[in-house]
Amino acid sequence: DAVEIDFQEDDGGNGCAGWRFYNDVERPLPCPSGEFWLVHKHGSTLKFMNDGNVELRASKHLNVTVEGDAQINVEGDARLDVTGKLNSRAAQWNHNGPVKINGNTVIDGAL
């Protein structure tokens, strides 16, 4: 919604929504009550849903930089679909568990 932000005693760090404005041209998004959506004018979105799911969608490129360690835990299945090439680079790559490869395999280097 289009809102007016008011600041108490000119404190720029603590604003609150004072008025809501409506018109038929710039209608608010259909965000369900209780959900929180950030939507950019170019289509990128970050949505926190009522069911606990989180959706991040980049309309162009998504760049993630971690200056320390990163860990991702998935308590179910995970899938990565890439329509172009997938490149990875690491000083060492360790894998625990079976590996299944469907398709041609090219190894360039010593085993």
Beta strands, then each sheet from edge to edge (+ up, - down):
strand 1: 2-7
strand 2: 15-21
strand 3: 36-39
strand 4: 45-48
strand 5: 54-57
sheet 1: 1+ 2-
sheet 2: 3+ 4- 5+
end
